[in-house]
Amino acid sequence: MAHKTDIEIAREAKKKPIQEIGDGLGIPGEHLLPYGHDKAKVSQDFINSVQDRPDGKLILVTAINPTPAGEGKTTTTVGLGDGLNHIGKKAMICIREASLGPNFGMKGGAAGGGKAQVVPMEEMNLHFTGDFHAITSAHSLLSAMIDNHIYWGNEQEIDLRRVQWRRVVDMNDRSLRQITSSLGGVANGFPREDGFDITVASEVMAILCLAKNLKDLEERLGSMIIAYRRDKSPVFCRDIKAEGAMTVLLKDAMQPNLVQTLENNPAFVHGGPFANIAHGCNSVIATTTALKLADYVVTEAGFGADLGAEKFMNIKCRKAGLAPSAVVCVATVRAMKMNGGVAKADLGAENVDAVKKGCPNLGRHIENLKSFGVPVVVAINHFVTDTDAEVAAIKEYVASHGAEAVLSRHWELGSEGSADLARKVVAVAEGESANFSPIYPDEMPLAEKIQTICKRIYRADEALMDKKIRDQLKLWEEQGYGNLPVCMAKTQYSFSTDPNLRGAPTGHSVPVREVRLSAGAGFIVVVCGEIMTMPGLPRVPASESIRLNDAGQIEGLF
């Protein structure tokens, strides 16, 4: 029997008015700012009013390294949230917003799949409530103010060769990676090298997702380093008086977005930094607010556990004072077979040996996650082609690593199919005491923090940093930034910096290409290998297939 597509299922959803979803969380109607009938922002006044409540339990969903076979991390996040509500727990989901660039590029939209989705699907994958546009506008305002400051006399004595602030656009556009701006004569300013990143790589995005409130947001924006003078002293955003206006543009974007699952369970969808070039988690304000409103909060971290989960633990939890009660690591039989050397076209045939051969990638993620002091449950996201023998092979392997794997059929059956996973997560979260701790202390030197992640998480022999990079790290330490965590920017497809090196490689090194100080966000970005902060479109982008049908509905986005 042919299954309905994700978008067909989403369009059949019996959504409740968003005020009813808010009522279920105890959010009065006057504290919801509706965007249509099925999505709303939650007011800062309400968020302030619940701060004295106890926190629920935080469950992180992460995954193995992504493969073309698909893992279904967001689908599992949504399915687990529905499953927890199904077994009688008051649960919320917290996930990120989608970036337009990848939606029209490689992957198309995503808000879960099958019967484990968050709706309204089309809006969430397109303009949603305008948060990303606000971030792009705030970032662009600062870009304009920098060049305007230079044009009108350059009171801060900015060295044009050392302007750090790049421009952004929420689209994959490789032609903008490196540009020359202000050409065309005296009236247009002083020509200089410039470039664009994608909006989700903006420090403004990272700050919005780490800020606790509007005051914290404004202070962090003001602390961003935008350029250096000829004596190499930093010029901050506050030096050109841009942070106030930027905060005004971000006022509404700071408020979490409330939506619902197909089963009418509440979800916050807010913020969207990439996990391969930023810290890859939804906003702190959404997560901390959800913990005041629900007994269980299920959130996800982007890409594989070596990127998203590592940054969730070492950056988000460290900065926000959070501690997960349990971690769910998502894997699939198909992905294990692909890690075991099977071509995508051949994944439908049973191959227990390939499953066993591919399991070390999962095993390494389990070991890494446990090193943070949190209990781990493996969710086997079920596909119809999976055989009992293949599933049993994963369960046996996971058991040998001191964890338990649970088959979850949320894609096919919704909460009924994820109930077993939900019960196991509850048993672990309530039965095992987590002893969470980041894997490096604040006071560790920056170069050692980079080496620690490369050796302990990626299992590399070393991180390769030339003298220029080491000197830069030492200078930042001298300037008072040595206690910041590091944010690794590398390929999501492998533990190494080679996207084609699957499994659990050892004997490799991690070349560090450059380091960037995100003083407002509060971390050091470490760019490794060939990773790009502005993606390009693939040979055949998803946008070629996206259009409106005769009924005015969107086709090709999902």
Backbone torsions as a table, in degrees:
resi	resn	phi	psi	omega
1	MET	NA	131.2	-179.3
2	ALA	-74.9	134.0	178.2
3	HIS	-84.3	149.7	175.7
4	LYS	-69.3	151.9	177.4
5	THR	-73.4	164.5	179.2
6	ASP	-57.2	-44.1	-176.3
7	ILE	-70.3	-34.1	176.0
8	GLU	-63.0	-42.1	178.4
9	ILE	-65.0	-44.2	-177.8
10	ALA	-62.6	-37.9	-178.1
11	ARG	-71.5	-18.9	178.1
12	GLU	-90.7	0.7	-176.1
13	ALA	-62.2	137.7	175.2
14	LYS	-95.3	81.2	-176.4
15	LYS	-73.6	144.6	172.3
16	LYS	-91.7	152.3	173.1
17	PRO	-56.1	142.9	-173.2
18	ILE	-62.8	-24.6	177.1
19	GLN	-64.4	-33.8	177.7
20	GLU	-67.6	-38.2	176.9
21	ILE	-64.5	-41.2	177.0
22	GLY	-63.9	-40.1	178.6
23	ASP	-58.3	-40.2	-179.3
24	GLY	-63.2	-22.8	178.3
25	LEU	-98.2	-1.6	-177.6
26	GLY	79.6	23.8	178.4
27	ILE	-95.5	112.1	179.3
28	PRO	-60.7	151.1	-177.5
29	GLY	-57.8	-33.2	-178.0
30	GLU	-70.9	-11.9	177.8
31	HIS	-100.9	11.0	174.2
32	LEU	-110.6	129.1	175.0
33	LEU	-102.5	97.8	-172.3
34	PRO	-71.4	141.8	169.5
35	TYR	-117.6	86.0	-171.6
36	GLY	80.4	-153.6	-175.5
37	HIS	-98.4	-13.6	-168.7
38	ASP	-125.9	14.1	176.3
39	LYS	-154.9	149.4	-178.2
40	ALA	-158.6	155.6	172.2
41	LYS	-95.8	148.9	-179.9
42	VAL	-100.8	131.2	-172.8
43	SER	-69.3	151.4	177.3
44	GLN	-65.9	-31.8	178.6
45	ASP	-61.8	-42.9	178.3
46	PHE	-65.9	-42.8	179.4
47	ILE	-58.6	-42.1	178.2
48	ASN	-63.1	-32.9	-173.5
49	SER	-74.4	-14.8	-176.1
50	VAL	-107.0	8.9	-173.3
51	GLN	-67.7	-19.7	-179.7
52	ASP	-87.4	0.4	179.2
53	ARG	-78.1	154.2	175.5
54	PRO	-70.4	156.1	179.7
55	ASP	-86.0	145.3	169.8
56	GLY	-79.1	-170.4	-179.9
57	LYS	-93.4	136.6	-177.7
58	LEU	-100.0	124.6	178.7
59	ILE	-114.8	122.3	177.9
60	LEU	-96.6	133.6	173.2
61	VAL	-108.9	124.4	177.5
62	THR	-133.4	-166.1	-173.1
63	ALA	-159.0	173.7	169.4
64	ILE	-70.7	174.3	175.7
65	ASN	-60.5	134.9	-177.5
66	PRO	-63.5	144.2	176.6
67	THR	-129.8	162.9	175.3
68	PRO	-62.0	-12.9	179.1
69	ALA	-74.1	-22.1	179.9
70	GLY	88.2	137.2	179.8
71	GLU	-114.9	-35.7	176.9
72	GLY	80.4	44.3	-178.0
73	LYS	-67.2	-47.5	179.5
74	THR	-66.2	-39.5	177.1
75	THR	-58.1	-42.2	179.1
76	THR	-69.3	-37.9	176.7
77	THR	-58.3	-48.2	179.4
78	VAL	-66.3	-44.1	-179.6
79	GLY	-61.3	-40.1	178.9
80	LEU	-66.9	-41.8	177.0
81	GLY	-59.7	-44.9	176.6
82	ASP	-63.3	-40.9	-179.0
83	GLY	-63.6	-39.5	178.3
84	LEU	-64.0	-41.8	175.8
85	ASN	-65.0	-36.2	-179.4
86	HIS	-61.8	-36.6	-178.5
87	ILE	-92.1	13.2	170.7
88	GLY	98.2	8.7	177.1
89	LYS	-93.5	148.1	174.8
90	LYS	-88.3	107.0	-171.7
91	ALA	-126.8	149.1	173.6
92	MET	-126.5	158.7	177.6
93	ILE	-115.4	140.2	175.2
94	CYS	-129.4	113.1	179.1
95	ILE	-131.5	173.1	-178.0
96	ARG	-87.4	163.3	171.2
97	GLU	-83.6	156.2	-178.6
98	ALA	-88.3	143.9	176.5
99	SER	-89.0	137.9	-179.8
100	LEU	-61.6	-38.4	-175.8
101	GLY	-53.4	-59.2	178.7
102	PRO	-64.6	-31.4	178.9
103	ASN	-58.8	-39.4	180.0
104	PHE	-94.1	0.8	-178.5
105	GLY	-103.9	-101.4	-171.4
106	MET	-84.4	-44.9	-162.2
107	LYS	-104.0	-19.5	-169.7
108	GLY	74.4	-178.6	-175.8
109	GLY	-75.6	167.4	178.9
110	ALA	-160.9	128.6	174.1
111	ALA	-147.5	39.7	-171.2
112	GLY	99.6	-167.0	-178.7
113	GLY	-163.5	161.5	179.6
114	GLY	59.9	-130.0	179.5
115	LYS	-95.1	15.8	176.7
116	ALA	-124.6	77.0	-176.8
117	GLN	-131.7	157.0	169.6
118	VAL	-103.3	137.7	-178.7
119	VAL	-126.2	154.5	11.1
120	PRO	-81.5	124.3	-170.3
121	MET	-67.1	-47.9	-176.6
122	GLU	-61.2	-47.5	-177.6
123	GLU	-63.6	-40.1	-178.5
124	MET	-62.2	-31.7	-177.5
125	ASN	-91.4	-3.6	179.1
126	LEU	-116.4	-115.5	-173.4
127	HIS	-85.2	-20.1	178.7
128	PHE	50.0	-123.2	-179.6
129	THR	-102.0	12.8	174.3
130	GLY	85.4	10.6	-177.7
131	ASP	-58.4	-46.0	-176.7
132	PHE	-68.3	-32.3	175.8
133	HIS	-66.2	-39.3	178.4
134	ALA	-64.4	-41.0	178.6
135	ILE	-64.9	-44.6	177.7
136	THR	-60.3	-41.5	-179.2
137	SER	-66.8	-42.9	179.5
138	ALA	-64.2	-42.2	177.5
139	HIS	-62.5	-43.7	-178.1
140	SER	-68.0	-33.7	176.2
141	LEU	-59.6	-44.7	178.9
142	LEU	-64.1	-41.1	177.2
143	SER	-57.3	-45.4	-179.5
144	ALA	-65.9	-38.8	-178.4
145	MET	-70.1	-31.0	176.4
146	ILE	-64.1	-51.9	-179.3
147	ASP	-66.3	-33.3	177.1
148	ASN	-67.5	-39.1	177.6
149	HIS	-61.4	-43.6	178.6
150	ILE	-64.7	-41.2	-177.5
151	TYR	-62.4	-41.3	-174.8
152	TRP	-93.8	41.4	169.8
153	GLY	108.7	-16.7	174.1
154	ASN	56.4	56.9	-178.2
155	GLU	-57.5	-33.6	-179.3
156	GLN	-82.2	0.2	177.6
157	GLU	57.4	43.6	177.8
158	ILE	-64.9	131.7	174.6
159	ASP	-81.9	115.4	-176.5
160	LEU	-57.9	-24.4	179.9
161	ARG	-79.4	-10.9	-173.7
162	ARG	-124.9	31.4	172.0
163	VAL	-75.6	118.9	-176.4
164	GLN	-89.6	-22.5	-171.7
165	TRP	-80.0	111.2	176.8
166	ARG	-91.2	164.5	178.1
167	ARG	-87.9	167.5	179.0
168	VAL	-138.2	155.7	170.5
169	VAL	-149.5	144.2	-176.7
170	ASP	-88.0	61.0	179.4
171	MET	-156.0	148.5	175.0
172	ASN	-77.6	112.0	-176.2
173	ASP	-147.1	89.2	-173.8
174	ARG	-63.4	-24.5	-177.4
175	SER	-67.6	-14.8	-178.2
176	LEU	-98.1	1.3	-176.5
177	ARG	-57.2	-40.5	-179.6
178	GLN	-136.9	120.1	-177.7
179	ILE	-135.9	170.9	168.6
180	THR	-115.6	126.4	-176.8
181	SER	-108.7	167.0	176.4
182	SER	65.6	29.5	173.5
183	LEU	-76.8	161.1	172.8
184	GLY	111.2	9.9	174.4
185	GLY	112.1	177.6	-173.1
186	VAL	-56.7	-40.7	-174.6
187	ALA	-64.8	-19.1	-176.5
188	ASN	-97.8	3.8	176.4
189	GLY	100.0	-160.6	-175.5
190	PHE	-103.2	118.2	-179.3
191	PRO	-58.6	140.5	176.7
192	ARG	-157.0	162.3	174.0
193	GLU	-70.3	141.5	-179.0
194	ASP	-149.0	-175.5	178.5
195	GLY	-177.9	167.9	-179.0
196	PHE	-118.8	141.5	164.5
197	ASP	-109.6	169.7	173.2
198	ILE	-79.7	148.0	-173.9
199	THR	-51.9	-38.4	-177.4
200	VAL	-69.5	-9.6	174.4
201	ALA	-95.9	-1.4	-178.3
202	SER	-67.2	143.2	174.2
203	GLU	-64.5	-26.6	176.9
204	VAL	-62.7	-40.5	176.8
205	MET	-62.3	-46.7	180.0
206	ALA	-60.5	-41.5	-179.4
207	ILE	-65.8	-45.4	179.3
208	LEU	-57.9	-35.3	-177.3
209	CYS	-83.0	-11.4	178.9
210	LEU	-110.8	-15.1	-177.6
211	ALA	-71.3	143.1	-177.5
212	LYS	-88.0	-26.7	179.9
213	ASN	-163.8	-178.5	-176.0
214	LEU	-65.9	-35.1	177.9
215	LYS	-64.5	-45.2	177.5
216	ASP	-62.6	-39.9	178.2
217	LEU	-58.6	-48.6	-177.5
218	GLU	-64.6	-40.4	179.2
219	GLU	-64.0	-42.0	179.9
220	ARG	-66.3	-41.6	178.2
221	LEU	-60.8	-42.5	179.8
222	GLY	-64.0	-25.6	-177.8
223	SER	-85.4	-3.6	179.6
224	MET	-66.4	136.8	175.7
225	ILE	-87.7	121.1	-175.6
226	ILE	-102.9	-22.5	-177.2
227	ALA	-167.9	176.6	174.1
228	TYR	-128.7	152.8	175.8
229	ARG	-86.0	177.2	179.7
230	ARG	-63.0	-28.2	176.6
231	ASP	-84.7	8.4	177.4
232	LYS	69.8	14.7	172.9
233	SER	-77.5	145.0	-174.4
234	PRO	-77.2	146.9	171.1
235	VAL	-108.5	123.7	-176.8
236	PHE	-96.6	159.6	176.7
237	CYS	-55.6	-38.9	-179.3
238	ARG	-66.1	-22.4	-179.6
239	ASP	-66.7	-26.0	177.7
240	ILE	-108.3	12.7	171.6
241	LYS	59.3	46.7	-178.4
242	ALA	-101.8	-19.3	-168.9
243	GLU	-66.5	-31.7	-179.6
244	GLY	-65.0	-49.1	179.8
245	ALA	-66.4	-36.0	177.5
246	MET	-63.1	-40.4	178.7
247	THR	-64.2	-37.9	176.8
248	VAL	-59.2	-44.4	179.4
249	LEU	-64.8	-26.5	-175.6
250	LEU	-99.0	3.2	-174.1
251	LYS	-54.6	-50.7	-179.4
252	ASP	-76.3	-34.2	-179.0
253	ALA	-63.4	-23.4	179.1
254	MET	-71.4	-18.2	-177.3
255	GLN	-83.1	128.9	-178.6
256	PRO	-61.3	148.9	179.2
257	ASN	-97.0	123.3	179.1
258	LEU	-97.9	125.6	174.3
259	VAL	-135.4	-162.0	-176.4
260	GLN	-144.6	160.4	174.1
261	THR	-86.1	175.2	176.2
262	LEU	-58.3	-26.6	-179.1
263	GLU	-97.5	16.8	173.9
264	ASN	65.9	29.1	173.4
265	ASN	-93.4	148.2	-171.9
266	PRO	-75.1	147.3	177.5
267	ALA	-145.3	137.0	168.1
268	PHE	-97.2	127.9	174.9
269	VAL	-120.7	107.2	-169.4
270	HIS	-155.2	125.9	178.6
271	GLY	81.2	161.1	-177.3
272	GLY	-165.6	50.7	176.3
273	PRO	-70.1	137.7	177.2
274	PHE	-62.4	147.3	179.4
275	ALA	-88.9	-16.8	178.0
276	ASN	-91.1	-11.9	178.2
277	ILE	-133.4	-4.5	174.5
278	ALA	-140.4	-157.9	-173.2
279	HIS	-91.1	-7.0	162.3
280	GLY	68.0	26.5	180.0
281	CYS	-126.5	155.5	173.3
282	ASN	-67.2	176.9	-170.4
283	SER	-69.9	147.6	174.5
284	VAL	-61.7	-40.6	-176.4
285	ILE	-65.0	-35.2	176.6
286	ALA	-68.8	-46.4	-177.6
287	THR	-64.8	-47.1	-177.4
288	THR	-68.1	-33.6	176.3
289	THR	-68.1	-44.0	178.7
290	ALA	-59.3	-38.0	-179.9
291	LEU	-64.4	-22.5	176.0
292	LYS	-84.3	-16.2	-173.3
293	LEU	-106.9	-15.4	-174.2
294	ALA	-137.4	158.9	177.1
295	ASP	-78.5	-29.7	178.2
296	TYR	-132.4	133.3	175.3
297	VAL	-121.5	120.8	179.9
298	VAL	-104.0	119.1	179.8
299	THR	-128.0	165.1	-179.5
300	GLU	-127.5	159.8	174.6
301	ALA	-121.6	142.0	-169.8
302	GLY	-66.4	149.7	176.0
303	PHE	55.0	-153.0	-176.4
304	GLY	-75.5	167.8	-177.3
305	ALA	-64.0	-24.3	179.6
306	ASP	-67.6	-23.6	177.2
307	LEU	-105.6	-71.0	-173.6
308	GLY	-59.6	-51.6	-176.8
309	ALA	-67.0	-39.7	179.3
310	GLU	-59.9	-43.0	-179.4
311	LYS	-73.7	-34.2	175.3
312	PHE	-57.9	-46.2	-177.9
313	MET	-73.1	-50.0	-171.2
314	ASN	-82.2	-23.4	-178.8
315	ILE	-111.5	-63.0	-173.5
316	LYS	-64.0	-50.8	-178.4
317	CYS	-64.1	-40.2	179.1
318	ARG	-61.3	-45.1	-175.3
319	LYS	-74.5	-34.3	-172.8
320	ALA	-101.7	-1.7	-179.2
321	GLY	69.1	33.3	-179.7
322	LEU	-97.3	157.4	175.7
323	ALA	-148.2	116.2	179.6
324	PRO	-70.0	143.4	176.5
325	SER	-85.0	-22.6	178.7
326	ALA	-163.3	157.3	176.4
327	VAL	-124.0	134.3	174.3
328	VAL	-106.7	122.2	177.9
329	CYS	-104.7	118.7	-175.0
330	VAL	-88.5	133.9	175.0
331	ALA	-141.5	160.9	174.2
332	THR	-131.6	154.5	174.8
333	VAL	-58.6	-42.4	-178.1
334	ARG	-60.6	-45.0	-179.1
335	ALA	-66.8	-36.1	176.9
336	MET	-62.4	-41.0	179.1
337	LYS	-66.1	-37.8	178.9
338	MET	-67.9	-40.0	174.2
339	ASN	-64.0	-25.0	178.5
340	GLY	-86.1	5.6	173.2
341	GLY	102.8	4.1	-178.8
342	VAL	-83.2	135.9	177.9
343	ALA	-69.8	152.5	-177.2
344	LYS	-57.1	-36.5	-178.4
345	ALA	-67.3	-19.3	-175.2
346	ASP	-105.8	10.7	-173.3
347	LEU	-71.0	-18.6	-177.4
348	GLY	-73.3	-21.8	-178.2
349	ALA	-84.3	141.9	179.6
350	GLU	-62.1	135.1	179.3
351	ASN	-155.8	82.1	-176.4
352	VAL	-64.0	-36.9	-180.0
353	ASP	-62.3	-41.4	179.2
354	ALA	-66.1	-36.8	176.3
355	VAL	-59.0	-48.5	-179.3
356	LYS	-63.7	-37.4	-179.4
357	LYS	-68.5	-30.4	-178.0
358	GLY	-87.3	-12.8	-175.1
359	CYS	-64.2	-26.9	179.9
360	PRO	-55.9	-28.5	175.3
361	ASN	-61.4	-44.0	177.1
362	LEU	-64.8	-42.8	-178.6
363	GLY	-59.6	-40.4	-179.9
364	ARG	-66.2	-39.5	177.8
365	HIS	-63.6	-40.1	177.6
366	ILE	-60.1	-47.5	179.7
367	GLU	-60.2	-44.7	-179.2
368	ASN	-62.1	-44.4	-178.1
369	LEU	-64.9	-40.3	179.0
370	LYS	-64.7	-26.8	-179.1
371	SER	-66.6	-15.2	175.5
372	PHE	-87.0	-0.1	176.9
373	GLY	82.7	23.7	180.0
374	VAL	-119.9	142.5	177.6
375	PRO	-69.1	147.3	-174.3
376	VAL	-121.2	135.3	171.1
377	VAL	-119.8	136.3	176.6
378	VAL	-98.6	127.4	175.1
379	ALA	-101.8	118.2	174.2
380	ILE	-89.2	103.5	-179.4
381	ASN	-72.5	113.2	-168.5
382	HIS	-74.8	134.8	169.4
383	PHE	-116.1	151.0	-174.8
384	VAL	-64.9	-21.3	-179.6
385	THR	-84.7	-7.0	-179.2
386	ASP	-64.3	140.9	175.5
387	THR	-107.0	159.5	-179.4
388	ASP	-59.0	-38.3	-177.6
389	ALA	-67.6	-38.6	179.3
390	GLU	-67.5	-43.2	178.1
391	VAL	-63.3	-41.9	179.9
392	ALA	-62.0	-35.9	179.4
393	ALA	-63.3	-41.4	178.2
394	ILE	-66.7	-44.9	-179.0
395	LYS	-59.7	-42.2	-179.8
396	GLU	-64.7	-42.1	179.9
397	TYR	-64.2	-45.6	-178.5
398	VAL	-63.1	-40.2	178.4
399	ALA	-60.0	-35.4	179.1
400	SER	-68.7	-14.4	177.2
401	HIS	-103.6	17.0	174.4
402	GLY	73.0	27.9	177.4
403	ALA	-136.9	177.0	179.1
404	GLU	-124.2	138.1	176.5
405	ALA	-104.7	134.0	-178.9
406	VAL	-120.7	128.1	176.2
407	LEU	-75.2	127.1	-178.1
408	SER	-123.2	131.3	-175.5
409	ARG	-116.9	40.2	-178.0
410	HIS	-65.5	-34.2	-179.5
411	TRP	-59.6	-40.1	-176.6
412	GLU	-86.9	-38.3	-168.6
413	LEU	-118.6	-2.0	-176.9
414	GLY	69.8	-145.3	-173.8
415	SER	-62.9	-30.1	177.6
416	GLU	-60.6	-35.6	-179.2
417	GLY	-80.5	-15.1	179.8
418	SER	-107.7	5.2	-176.5
419	ALA	-60.7	-40.6	179.7
420	ASP	-63.1	-42.5	177.5
421	LEU	-62.2	-43.3	-179.9
422	ALA	-61.5	-43.7	179.5
423	ARG	-62.8	-39.8	179.5
424	LYS	-66.5	-42.2	179.4
425	VAL	-62.0	-42.6	178.2
426	VAL	-62.3	-44.6	-179.7
427	ALA	-60.3	-41.0	-179.6
428	VAL	-72.1	-45.1	-176.8
429	ALA	-65.9	-33.5	-177.7
430	GLU	-97.0	-18.8	-175.3
431	GLY	-101.3	-28.0	-179.7
432	GLU	-107.8	135.0	179.9
433	SER	-86.0	117.5	176.3
434	ALA	-74.8	142.1	177.7
435	ASN	-125.2	60.0	-170.6
436	PHE	-63.9	138.4	173.3
437	SER	-157.3	135.7	172.8
438	PRO	-59.4	160.4	-173.5
439	ILE	-87.2	-1.9	173.3
440	TYR	-145.1	148.0	179.6
441	PRO	-81.1	159.3	179.1
442	ASP	-56.9	-38.5	-172.0
443	GLU	-79.3	-6.1	177.9
444	MET	-64.0	137.1	177.4
445	PRO	-55.3	148.2	-174.9
446	LEU	-57.8	-43.9	-179.8
447	ALA	-61.7	-36.2	178.9
448	GLU	-70.8	-33.6	176.2
449	LYS	-62.1	-43.0	178.5
450	ILE	-63.4	-45.6	179.2
451	GLN	-62.4	-38.6	-179.6
452	THR	-60.7	-47.1	179.4
453	ILE	-64.5	-44.8	-177.5
454	CYS	-63.1	-38.7	-177.1
455	LYS	-82.4	-43.7	-173.8
456	ARG	-83.8	-34.3	-178.2
457	ILE	-96.1	-48.9	-178.1
458	TYR	-85.4	-13.9	-176.6
459	ARG	59.2	36.4	175.8
460	ALA	-81.7	159.6	175.1
461	ASP	-70.5	-37.0	179.4
462	GLU	-169.9	163.3	168.1
463	ALA	-95.8	130.4	-178.0
464	LEU	-92.9	111.7	-179.5
465	MET	-127.0	123.3	179.7
466	ASP	-76.8	175.2	-174.6
467	LYS	-61.0	-37.1	-179.4
468	LYS	-60.4	-43.4	-179.6
469	ILE	-69.6	-43.2	178.7
470	ARG	-62.3	-40.4	178.1
471	ASP	-64.7	-38.5	179.0
472	GLN	-63.8	-42.8	178.8
473	LEU	-62.5	-41.5	179.1
474	LYS	-64.9	-38.8	178.7
475	LEU	-62.7	-43.7	178.3
476	TRP	-62.8	-36.6	176.3
477	GLU	-62.5	-41.8	179.2
478	GLU	-65.5	-28.9	-179.1
479	GLN	-85.6	0.6	175.5
480	GLY	99.3	12.3	-178.5
481	TYR	-103.6	10.0	-175.4
482	GLY	-67.4	-19.5	-178.4
483	ASN	-87.2	1.2	-179.1
484	LEU	-74.3	148.5	170.8
485	PRO	-73.8	167.2	178.8
486	VAL	-109.6	143.3	-178.5
487	CYS	-116.6	106.0	-174.5
488	MET	-79.3	127.8	176.0
489	ALA	-108.5	105.9	-178.0
490	LYS	-151.7	173.4	179.6
491	THR	-60.8	143.2	178.2
492	GLN	-85.6	-10.8	-169.2
493	TYR	-85.9	-8.7	-175.4
494	SER	-151.7	156.0	170.4
495	PHE	-64.3	-26.6	179.6
496	SER	-89.9	-172.2	174.3
497	THR	-94.6	4.0	176.0
498	ASP	-98.3	109.1	-175.5
499	PRO	-62.1	-17.2	-178.7
500	ASN	-91.3	-3.3	-176.9
501	LEU	-94.1	92.9	-175.8
502	ARG	-86.2	-174.3	176.7
503	GLY	76.8	-139.8	-177.3
504	ALA	-127.6	71.8	-172.9
505	PRO	-68.5	149.7	171.2
506	THR	-130.9	173.2	177.6
507	GLY	73.0	18.5	179.5
508	HIS	-110.2	165.0	176.5
509	SER	-120.6	157.9	-179.6
510	VAL	-112.7	104.7	178.4
511	PRO	-75.7	124.6	177.6
512	VAL	-94.8	115.8	-175.2
513	ARG	-82.3	-40.9	178.5
514	GLU	-161.2	164.1	175.0
515	VAL	-128.0	144.3	-178.2
516	ARG	-130.4	137.0	178.7
517	LEU	-93.1	115.3	172.5
518	SER	-102.1	81.3	-171.4
519	ALA	-68.8	-29.7	178.9
520	GLY	-75.5	-45.4	177.6
521	ALA	-67.4	-34.3	178.2
522	GLY	93.2	40.0	172.1
523	PHE	-155.3	164.8	176.2
524	ILE	-102.2	123.5	177.2
525	VAL	-85.8	127.6	-178.3
526	VAL	-114.2	106.4	-175.5
527	VAL	-88.6	119.6	-174.1
528	CYS	-115.9	142.8	174.5
529	GLY	60.3	-138.9	-174.0
530	GLU	-100.3	17.8	-176.7
531	ILE	-62.4	142.8	-178.8
532	MET	-114.8	139.3	175.2
533	THR	-89.7	-0.5	169.4
534	MET	-131.9	102.7	-179.8
535	PRO	-67.8	163.9	171.7
536	GLY	-110.7	166.5	175.6
537	LEU	-80.4	148.4	176.1
538	PRO	-73.4	173.5	-179.7
539	ARG	-55.5	-41.8	176.9
540	VAL	-120.4	90.5	-177.3
541	PRO	-70.2	153.1	178.8
542	ALA	-57.9	-28.0	-177.2
543	SER	-60.7	-23.5	179.0
544	GLU	-65.5	-22.5	-176.8
545	SER	-106.4	0.9	-176.6
546	ILE	-93.2	127.7	-178.8
547	ARG	-162.5	171.1	172.8
548	LEU	-92.8	136.6	176.3
549	ASN	-86.8	-177.1	-175.9
550	ASP	-63.5	-22.8	179.4
551	ALA	-88.6	3.8	-179.6
552	GLY	79.6	13.3	179.7
553	GLN	-94.8	152.7	-178.9
554	ILE	-79.9	130.4	176.5
555	GLU	-120.3	146.4	172.4
556	GLY	91.4	-6.3	-178.6
557	LEU	-81.0	-17.4	-171.1
558	PHE	-123.7	NA	NA
